[in-house]
Amino acid sequence: MLLATVVLWALNFTVTKYVLTHGFRPLAYSVVRYGAATLLFCLITFARERSFRVGGRHGLLLGAAAVLLWLNQLGYVYSIKFTTASTVALIIGTTPIFVAVFAHAVGLEQLSRAFWIAGVISFVGAALIAVGERGGLSANVKGDALAVVTAATWAAYSVAITPLMRDYSPYRISAIVLVGCWLLLAAAGGYQVPGQRFDLGWLTWVAFGYAVLGPLVITNVLWFTSIDRVGPSRASLFANLQPFFAVVFALILLHEHMTRIQIAGGFLIAAGIVLERRTHMPASPPASGVERERVGTVTK
């Protein structure tokens, strides 16, 4: 289940790039996709729990989480539009570093000197990926910057919902936040929907269907089920494979190209993540929900 989850997540970078280059406008794509996925996931959650009730004291935190996820989706869809899927996948590989930094900032974790070395290594890798693009840094600077925003906002979202994981299941939290995120996407991107053509090719619609069911619905069920069975530590090892699979898919299916400098940057990010995992020191033993969310830091 873990391997299937990571592969489904990784393929979504390629699928999103294909959809955006074959007829879908970025915000129209996000609005329609999230609308369909939110409906399906809410039905699954209600079938499991029979309720979406949460305490009023958590409303502000849920709202903040929805805003962060909304910003994450804006960054994701436009980063894919402005640069290559493989570049975005590698830069988003820095997400675990951002998670640890934000968790440290709010007092959830202590970070060692070795961690900061790991962080520097990873961000140097991200810089090499940007600089190493064909045409130089100026070629896709918007896409690169938005990929960094995507990684940072997903990390902030993961840390923001940590307190909620102590009181509610990940299904209920995800369902509520997805609804809030979709409302924000509809408000910000609804203007693109009326002008969106829907007479697209069959392969574009197959890709769209995959983007709804695969990375937003099926993977949530597989991910949370597998974590309950094998634990978060093993799951985190699989999650780190996502950038690798994503690059492989983009190179094979989209015929993208990577320079040697970008490949070196990817290895540096991987080295930083490995070092970060080895030096991670929580301030206190985390609740199961806290650690569960920490490893669930890459999904689109």
C-alpha atoms as a printed R data frame, in Angstrom:
    type eleno elety resid chain resno       x      y       z
1   ATOM     1    CA   MET     A     1   0.000  0.000   0.000
2   ATOM     2    CA   LEU     A     2   2.842  2.387   0.780
3   ATOM     3    CA   LEU     A     3   4.565  1.739  -2.526
4   ATOM     4    CA   ALA     A     4   1.289  2.149  -4.417
5   ATOM     5    CA   THR     A     5   0.651  5.432  -2.612
6   ATOM     6    CA   VAL     A     6   4.058  6.866  -3.451
7   ATOM     7    CA   VAL     A     7   3.792  5.820  -7.116
8   ATOM     8    CA   LEU     A     8   0.313  7.374  -7.425
9   ATOM     9    CA   TRP     A     9   1.559 10.624  -5.885
10  ATOM    10    CA   ALA     A    10   4.652 10.677  -8.097
11  ATOM    11    CA   LEU     A    11   2.732 10.103 -11.336
12  ATOM    12    CA   ASN     A    12   0.514 13.103 -10.578
13  ATOM    13    CA   PHE     A    13   3.301 15.570 -11.453
14  ATOM    14    CA   THR     A    14   3.411 14.192 -14.985
15  ATOM    15    CA   VAL     A    15  -0.373 13.950 -15.234
16  ATOM    16    CA   THR     A    16  -0.828 17.561 -14.114
17  ATOM    17    CA   LYS     A    17   1.725 18.798 -16.648
18  ATOM    18    CA   TYR     A    18  -0.014 16.867 -19.407
19  ATOM    19    CA   VAL     A    19  -3.470 18.177 -18.506
20  ATOM    20    CA   LEU     A    20  -2.266 21.787 -18.342
21  ATOM    21    CA   THR     A    21  -0.608 21.546 -21.749
22  ATOM    22    CA   HIS     A    22  -3.612 19.853 -23.365
23  ATOM    23    CA   GLY     A    23  -6.493 22.202 -22.769
24  ATOM    24    CA   PHE     A    24  -7.085 22.843 -19.069
25  ATOM    25    CA   ARG     A    25  -6.513 26.309 -17.601
26  ATOM    26    CA   PRO     A    26  -4.687 26.110 -14.233
27  ATOM    27    CA   LEU     A    27  -7.367 27.473 -11.909
28  ATOM    28    CA   ALA     A    28 -10.255 25.873 -13.778
29  ATOM    29    CA   TYR     A    29  -8.419 22.559 -13.437
30  ATOM    30    CA   SER     A    30  -7.951 23.049  -9.698
31  ATOM    31    CA   VAL     A    31 -11.549 24.119  -9.096
32  ATOM    32    CA   VAL     A    32 -13.119 21.204 -10.971
33  ATOM    33    CA   ARG     A    33 -10.608 18.648  -9.706
34  ATOM    34    CA   TYR     A    34 -10.869 19.628  -6.059
35  ATOM    35    CA   GLY     A    35 -14.637 19.894  -6.277
36  ATOM    36    CA   ALA     A    36 -14.949 16.303  -7.494
37  ATOM    37    CA   ALA     A    37 -12.343 14.959  -5.059
38  ATOM    38    CA   THR     A    38 -13.851 16.812  -2.091
39  ATOM    39    CA   LEU     A    39 -17.284 15.346  -2.768
40  ATOM    40    CA   LEU     A    40 -15.921 11.808  -3.043
41  ATOM    41    CA   PHE     A    41 -13.719 12.074   0.035
42  ATOM    42    CA   CYS     A    42 -16.525 13.562   2.129
43  ATOM    43    CA   LEU     A    43 -18.750 10.627   1.170
44  ATOM    44    CA   ILE     A    44 -16.004  8.183   2.203
45  ATOM    45    CA   THR     A    45 -15.457  9.998   5.495
46  ATOM    46    CA   PHE     A    46 -19.166 10.120   6.336
47  ATOM    47    CA   ALA     A    47 -19.515  6.412   5.571
48  ATOM    48    CA   ARG     A    48 -16.690  5.712   8.042
49  ATOM    49    CA   GLU     A    49 -17.545  8.163  10.824
50  ATOM    50    CA   ARG     A    50 -21.156  9.253  10.327
51  ATOM    51    CA   SER     A    51 -20.263 12.782  11.374
52  ATOM    52    CA   PHE     A    52 -18.132 15.805  10.512
53  ATOM    53    CA   ARG     A    53 -18.559 17.454  13.904
54  ATOM    54    CA   VAL     A    54 -15.578 19.312  15.389
55  ATOM    55    CA   GLY     A    55 -15.283 21.563  18.419
56  ATOM    56    CA   GLY     A    56 -15.820 25.283  17.907
57  ATOM    57    CA   ARG     A    57 -12.438 26.033  19.463
58  ATOM    58    CA   HIS     A    58 -10.777 24.344  16.485
59  ATOM    59    CA   GLY     A    59 -12.531 26.436  13.839
60  ATOM    60    CA   LEU     A    60  -9.726 28.982  13.514
61  ATOM    61    CA   LEU     A    61  -7.072 26.310  13.133
62  ATOM    62    CA   LEU     A    62  -9.116 24.472  10.511
63  ATOM    63    CA   GLY     A    63  -9.590 27.749   8.653
64  ATOM    64    CA   ALA     A    64  -5.859 28.440   8.715
65  ATOM    65    CA   ALA     A    65  -5.201 24.919   7.425
66  ATOM    66    CA   ALA     A    66  -7.647 25.472   4.553
67  ATOM    67    CA   VAL     A    67  -5.906 28.730   3.605
68  ATOM    68    CA   LEU     A    68  -2.495 27.040   3.638
69  ATOM    69    CA   LEU     A    69  -3.760 24.178   1.485
70  ATOM    70    CA   TRP     A    70  -5.311 26.717  -0.904
71  ATOM    71    CA   LEU     A    71  -1.987 28.544  -1.240
72  ATOM    72    CA   ASN     A    72  -0.295 25.193  -1.697
73  ATOM    73    CA   GLN     A    73  -2.568 24.292  -4.594
74  ATOM    74    CA   LEU     A    74  -2.103 27.662  -6.273
75  ATOM    75    CA   GLY     A    75   1.650 27.270  -6.006
76  ATOM    76    CA   TYR     A    76   1.551 23.687  -7.231
77  ATOM    77    CA   VAL     A    77  -0.561 24.172 -10.333
78  ATOM    78    CA   TYR     A    78   1.301 27.286 -11.488
79  ATOM    79    CA   SER     A    79   4.749 25.865 -10.732
80  ATOM    80    CA   ILE     A    80   3.878 22.911 -12.977
81  ATOM    81    CA   LYS     A    81   2.649 25.346 -15.627
82  ATOM    82    CA   PHE     A    82   5.803 27.499 -15.618
83  ATOM    83    CA   THR     A    83   8.492 24.833 -15.348
84  ATOM    84    CA   THR     A    84   9.023 21.105 -15.845
85  ATOM    85    CA   ALA     A    85   7.339 18.402 -13.787
86  ATOM    86    CA   SER     A    86  10.724 16.887 -12.886
87  ATOM    87    CA   THR     A    87  12.043 20.209 -11.563
88  ATOM    88    CA   VAL     A    88   8.958 20.744  -9.402
89  ATOM    89    CA   ALA     A    89   9.166 17.191  -8.050
90  ATOM    90    CA   LEU     A    90  12.800 17.594  -7.011
91  ATOM    91    CA   ILE     A    91  12.286 20.980  -5.363
92  ATOM    92    CA   ILE     A    92   9.240 19.698  -3.465
93  ATOM    93    CA   GLY     A    93  11.587 17.036  -2.138
94  ATOM    94    CA   THR     A    94  12.735 19.697   0.354
95  ATOM    95    CA   THR     A    95   9.344 19.546   2.124
96  ATOM    96    CA   PRO     A    96  10.551 17.464   5.121
97  ATOM    97    CA   ILE     A    97  13.163 20.130   5.848
98  ATOM    98    CA   PHE     A    98  10.481 22.833   5.884
99  ATOM    99    CA   VAL     A    99   8.304 20.671   8.155
100 ATOM   100    CA   ALA     A   100  11.082 20.334  10.706
101 ATOM   101    CA   VAL     A   101  11.865 24.068  10.590
102 ATOM   102    CA   PHE     A   102   8.231 25.077  11.144
103 ATOM   103    CA   ALA     A   103   7.792 22.470  13.879
104 ATOM   104    CA   HIS     A   104  10.871 23.879  15.587
105 ATOM   105    CA   ALA     A   105   9.516 27.421  15.257
106 ATOM   106    CA   VAL     A   106   6.316 26.533  17.152
107 ATOM   107    CA   GLY     A   107   8.080 24.454  19.772
108 ATOM   108    CA   LEU     A   108   7.143 20.963  18.608
109 ATOM   109    CA   GLU     A   109  10.692 19.817  17.896
110 ATOM   110    CA   GLN     A   110  14.296 20.396  18.820
111 ATOM   111    CA   LEU     A   111  16.793 20.571  15.995
112 ATOM   112    CA   SER     A   112  20.428 19.612  16.211
113 ATOM   113    CA   ARG     A   113  23.375 21.216  14.492
114 ATOM   114    CA   ALA     A   114  23.457 18.253  12.126
115 ATOM   115    CA   PHE     A   115  19.910 19.071  11.051
116 ATOM   116    CA   TRP     A   116  20.867 22.600  10.019
117 ATOM   117    CA   ILE     A   117  23.712 21.134   7.980
118 ATOM   118    CA   ALA     A   118  21.167 18.819   6.341
119 ATOM   119    CA   GLY     A   119  18.933 21.806   5.626
120 ATOM   120    CA   VAL     A   120  21.722 23.749   3.975
121 ATOM   121    CA   ILE     A   121  22.657 20.731   1.846
122 ATOM   122    CA   SER     A   122  19.048 20.319   0.672
123 ATOM   123    CA   PHE     A   123  18.574 23.986  -0.181
124 ATOM   124    CA   VAL     A   124  21.885 24.071  -2.056
125 ATOM   125    CA   GLY     A   125  20.510 21.135  -4.019
126 ATOM   126    CA   ALA     A   126  17.318 23.076  -4.779
127 ATOM   127    CA   ALA     A   127  19.411 26.044  -5.938
128 ATOM   128    CA   LEU     A   128  21.421 23.805  -8.259
129 ATOM   129    CA   ILE     A   129  18.203 22.450  -9.765
130 ATOM   130    CA   ALA     A   130  17.047 25.992 -10.517
131 ATOM   131    CA   VAL     A   131  20.396 27.234 -11.818
132 ATOM   132    CA   GLY     A   132  20.965 24.079 -13.842
133 ATOM   133    CA   GLU     A   133  17.815 24.399 -15.948
134 ATOM   134    CA   ARG     A   134  18.256 24.774 -19.663
135 ATOM   135    CA   GLY     A   135  18.456 28.483 -20.369
136 ATOM   136    CA   GLY     A   136  19.721 29.293 -16.873
137 ATOM   137    CA   LEU     A   137  17.934 30.533 -13.790
138 ATOM   138    CA   SER     A   138  15.931 33.168 -15.632
139 ATOM   139    CA   ALA     A   139  14.295 30.549 -17.854
140 ATOM   140    CA   ASN     A   140  11.732 29.288 -15.344
141 ATOM   141    CA   VAL     A   141  12.321 31.386 -12.242
142 ATOM   142    CA   LYS     A   142   8.581 31.771 -11.578
143 ATOM   143    CA   GLY     A   143   8.049 28.030 -11.646
144 ATOM   144    CA   ASP     A   144  11.043 27.382  -9.400
145 ATOM   145    CA   ALA     A   145   9.940 30.000  -6.859
146 ATOM   146    CA   LEU     A   146   6.392 28.644  -6.818
147 ATOM   147    CA   ALA     A   147   7.717 25.103  -6.309
148 ATOM   148    CA   VAL     A   148   9.497 26.354  -3.176
149 ATOM   149    CA   VAL     A   149   6.239 28.018  -2.070
150 ATOM   150    CA   THR     A   150   4.437 24.720  -2.656
151 ATOM   151    CA   ALA     A   151   6.878 22.832  -0.434
152 ATOM   152    CA   ALA     A   152   6.789 25.487   2.292
153 ATOM   153    CA   THR     A   153   2.995 25.809   2.399
154 ATOM   154    CA   TRP     A   154   2.469 22.049   2.542
155 ATOM   155    CA   ALA     A   155   4.939 21.893   5.424
156 ATOM   156    CA   ALA     A   156   3.155 24.718   7.239
157 ATOM   157    CA   TYR     A   157  -0.186 22.974   6.654
158 ATOM   158    CA   SER     A   158   1.198 19.715   8.066
159 ATOM   159    CA   VAL     A   159   2.394 21.460  11.220
160 ATOM   160    CA   ALA     A   160  -0.804 23.516  11.571
161 ATOM   161    CA   ILE     A   161  -3.071 20.470  11.748
162 ATOM   162    CA   THR     A   162  -0.830 18.606  14.200
163 ATOM   163    CA   PRO     A   163  -2.880 19.686  17.266
164 ATOM   164    CA   LEU     A   164  -6.081 18.561  15.524
165 ATOM   165    CA   MET     A   165  -4.706 15.043  15.043
166 ATOM   166    CA   ARG     A   166  -4.948 14.508  18.805
167 ATOM   167    CA   ASP     A   167  -8.737 14.909  18.759
168 ATOM   168    CA   TYR     A   168  -9.948 13.881  15.306
169 ATOM   169    CA   SER     A   169  -9.210 11.258  12.690
170 ATOM   170    CA   PRO     A   170  -7.166 12.267   9.634
171 ATOM   171    CA   TYR     A   171 -10.212 11.489   7.503
172 ATOM   172    CA   ARG     A   172 -12.407 14.034   9.269
173 ATOM   173    CA   ILE     A   173  -9.719 16.709   9.248
174 ATOM   174    CA   SER     A   174  -8.958 16.140   5.560
175 ATOM   175    CA   ALA     A   175 -12.640 16.258   4.589
176 ATOM   176    CA   ILE     A   176 -13.267 19.557   6.385
177 ATOM   177    CA   VAL     A   177 -10.089 21.194   5.131
178 ATOM   178    CA   LEU     A   178 -10.766 20.023   1.568
179 ATOM   179    CA   VAL     A   179 -14.163 21.732   1.658
180 ATOM   180    CA   GLY     A   180 -12.609 24.988   2.873
181 ATOM   181    CA   CYS     A   181  -9.829 24.778   0.300
182 ATOM   182    CA   TRP     A   182 -12.293 24.153  -2.526
183 ATOM   183    CA   LEU     A   183 -14.408 27.162  -1.528
184 ATOM   184    CA   LEU     A   184 -11.301 29.357  -1.654
185 ATOM   185    CA   LEU     A   185 -10.260 27.884  -5.002
186 ATOM   186    CA   ALA     A   186 -13.736 28.520  -6.407
187 ATOM   187    CA   ALA     A   187 -13.655 32.119  -5.172
188 ATOM   188    CA   ALA     A   188 -10.182 32.786  -6.585
189 ATOM   189    CA   GLY     A   189 -10.355 30.743  -9.774
190 ATOM   190    CA   GLY     A   190 -14.026 30.557 -10.598
191 ATOM   191    CA   TYR     A   191 -13.597 33.194 -13.302
192 ATOM   192    CA   GLN     A   192 -11.593 30.715 -15.381
193 ATOM   193    CA   VAL     A   193 -14.287 28.031 -15.320
194 ATOM   194    CA   PRO     A   194 -16.840 29.740 -17.645
195 ATOM   195    CA   GLY     A   195 -14.154 30.245 -20.277
196 ATOM   196    CA   GLN     A   196 -12.784 26.728 -19.963
197 ATOM   197    CA   ARG     A   197 -13.309 24.458 -22.967
198 ATOM   198    CA   PHE     A   198 -14.435 20.970 -21.990
199 ATOM   199    CA   ASP     A   199 -14.316 19.394 -25.455
200 ATOM   200    CA   LEU     A   200 -10.896 17.947 -24.683
201 ATOM   201    CA   GLY     A   201  -9.297 14.750 -25.923
202 ATOM   202    CA   TRP     A   202 -10.109 11.433 -24.288
203 ATOM   203    CA   LEU     A   203  -6.589 11.070 -22.902
204 ATOM   204    CA   THR     A   204  -6.858 14.450 -21.193
205 ATOM   205    CA   TRP     A   205 -10.059 13.312 -19.481
206 ATOM   206    CA   VAL     A   206  -8.473 10.022 -18.470
207 ATOM   207    CA   ALA     A   207  -5.610 11.995 -16.944
208 ATOM   208    CA   PHE     A   208  -8.065 14.297 -15.183
209 ATOM   209    CA   GLY     A   209  -9.956 11.324 -13.760
210 ATOM   210    CA   TYR     A   210  -6.698  9.917 -12.484
211 ATOM   211    CA   ALA     A   211  -5.784 13.263 -10.873
212 ATOM   212    CA   VAL     A   212  -9.080 13.203  -8.966
213 ATOM   213    CA   LEU     A   213  -9.200  9.572  -7.884
214 ATOM   214    CA   GLY     A   214  -5.520  8.702  -7.549
215 ATOM   215    CA   PRO     A   215  -3.593 11.344  -5.578
216 ATOM   216    CA   LEU     A   216  -6.577 12.939  -3.797
217 ATOM   217    CA   VAL     A   217  -8.872 10.044  -2.877
218 ATOM   218    CA   ILE     A   218  -7.311  6.583  -3.163
219 ATOM   219    CA   THR     A   219  -3.938  7.604  -1.741
220 ATOM   220    CA   ASN     A   220  -5.493  9.109   1.396
221 ATOM   221    CA   VAL     A   221  -7.193  5.810   2.182
222 ATOM   222    CA   LEU     A   222  -4.078  3.752   1.409
223 ATOM   223    CA   TRP     A   223  -1.743  6.098   3.280
224 ATOM   224    CA   PHE     A   224  -3.652  6.263   6.555
225 ATOM   225    CA   THR     A   225  -4.425  2.538   6.490
226 ATOM   226    CA   SER     A   226  -0.796  1.574   5.860
227 ATOM   227    CA   ILE     A   227   0.509  3.890   8.595
228 ATOM   228    CA   ASP     A   228  -1.823  2.226  11.090
229 ATOM   229    CA   ARG     A   229  -0.423 -1.175  10.070
230 ATOM   230    CA   VAL     A   230   3.330 -0.589   9.715
231 ATOM   231    CA   GLY     A   231   3.944  2.622  11.659
232 ATOM   232    CA   PRO     A   232   5.099  6.103  10.640
233 ATOM   233    CA   SER     A   233   8.832  5.424  10.577
234 ATOM   234    CA   ARG     A   234   8.631  2.842   7.815
235 ATOM   235    CA   ALA     A   235   6.087  4.955   5.966
236 ATOM   236    CA   SER     A   236   8.424  7.946   5.959
237 ATOM   237    CA   LEU     A   237  11.081  5.901   4.179
238 ATOM   238    CA   PHE     A   238   8.648  5.211   1.349
239 ATOM   239    CA   ALA     A   239   7.531  8.854   1.176
240 ATOM   240    CA   ASN     A   240  11.113  9.887   0.443
241 ATOM   241    CA   LEU     A   241  10.968  7.872  -2.783
242 ATOM   242    CA   GLN     A   242   8.354 10.173  -4.318
243 ATOM   243    CA   PRO     A   243  10.714 12.678  -6.030
244 ATOM   244    CA   PHE     A   244  12.684  9.819  -7.598
245 ATOM   245    CA   PHE     A   245   9.606  8.156  -9.096
246 ATOM   246    CA   ALA     A   246   8.208 11.534 -10.171
247 ATOM   247    CA   VAL     A   247  11.351 12.366 -12.136
248 ATOM   248    CA   VAL     A   248  11.389  8.932 -13.778
249 ATOM   249    CA   PHE     A   249   7.775  9.353 -14.927
250 ATOM   250    CA   ALA     A   250   8.424 12.866 -16.266
251 ATOM   251    CA   LEU     A   251  11.526 11.830 -18.170
252 ATOM   252    CA   ILE     A   252   9.851  8.788 -19.744
253 ATOM   253    CA   LEU     A   253   6.296  9.999 -20.377
254 ATOM   254    CA   LEU     A   254   6.867 13.709 -21.062
255 ATOM   255    CA   HIS     A   255  10.348 13.338 -22.583
256 ATOM   256    CA   GLU     A   256  11.712 16.003 -20.267
257 ATOM   257    CA   HIS     A   257  15.445 16.519 -19.978
258 ATOM   258    CA   MET     A   258  17.650 17.191 -16.962
259 ATOM   259    CA   THR     A   259  21.112 18.676 -16.909
260 ATOM   260    CA   ARG     A   260  23.983 17.224 -14.899
261 ATOM   261    CA   ILE     A   261  23.752 20.153 -12.506
262 ATOM   262    CA   GLN     A   262  20.083 19.367 -11.824
263 ATOM   263    CA   ILE     A   263  20.868 15.702 -11.241
264 ATOM   264    CA   ALA     A   264  23.561 16.723  -8.763
265 ATOM   265    CA   GLY     A   265  21.029 18.992  -7.061
266 ATOM   266    CA   GLY     A   266  18.604 16.099  -6.752
267 ATOM   267    CA   PHE     A   267  21.257 13.967  -5.071
268 ATOM   268    CA   LEU     A   268  22.028 16.788  -2.633
269 ATOM   269    CA   ILE     A   269  18.353 17.093  -1.678
270 ATOM   270    CA   ALA     A   270  18.200 13.327  -1.127
271 ATOM   271    CA   ALA     A   271  21.359 13.449   0.992
272 ATOM   272    CA   GLY     A   272  19.922 16.256   3.085
273 ATOM   273    CA   ILE     A   273  16.680 14.357   3.682
274 ATOM   274    CA   VAL     A   274  18.561 11.208   4.729
275 ATOM   275    CA   LEU     A   275  20.644 13.245   7.169
276 ATOM   276    CA   GLU     A   276  17.530 15.019   8.466
277 ATOM   277    CA   ARG     A   277  15.825 11.684   9.174
278 ATOM   278    CA   ARG     A   278  18.857 10.424  11.057
279 ATOM   279    CA   THR     A   279  19.163 13.527  13.233
280 ATOM   280    CA   HIS     A   280  15.455 14.191  13.897
281 ATOM   281    CA   MET     A   281  14.893 14.690  17.629
282 ATOM   282    CA   PRO     A   282  11.343 15.371  18.823
283 ATOM   283    CA   ALA     A   283  11.015 17.518  21.927
284 ATOM   284    CA   SER     A   284   8.823 14.827  23.493
285 ATOM   285    CA   PRO     A   285   7.351 11.531  22.305
286 ATOM   286    CA   PRO     A   286   4.748 12.631  19.754
287 ATOM   287    CA   ALA     A   287   1.191 11.430  19.790
288 ATOM   288    CA   SER     A   288   0.462  8.916  17.066
289 ATOM   289    CA   GLY     A   289  -1.482 11.493  15.102
290 ATOM   290    CA   VAL     A   290   1.365 14.001  15.254
291 ATOM   291    CA   GLU     A   291   3.902 11.603  13.833
292 ATOM   292    CA   ARG     A   292   1.379 10.309  11.332
293 ATOM   293    CA   GLU     A   293   0.975 13.782   9.896
294 ATOM   294    CA   ARG     A   294   4.698 14.504   9.948
295 ATOM   295    CA   VAL     A   295   5.403 11.722   7.470
296 ATOM   296    CA   GLY     A   296   2.425 12.624   5.318
297 ATOM   297    CA   THR     A   297   4.138 15.632   3.870
298 ATOM   298    CA   VAL     A   298   3.966 15.059   0.183
299 ATOM   299    CA   THR     A   299   0.664 14.712  -1.584
300 ATOM   300    CA   LYS     A   300  -0.938 16.459  -4.501
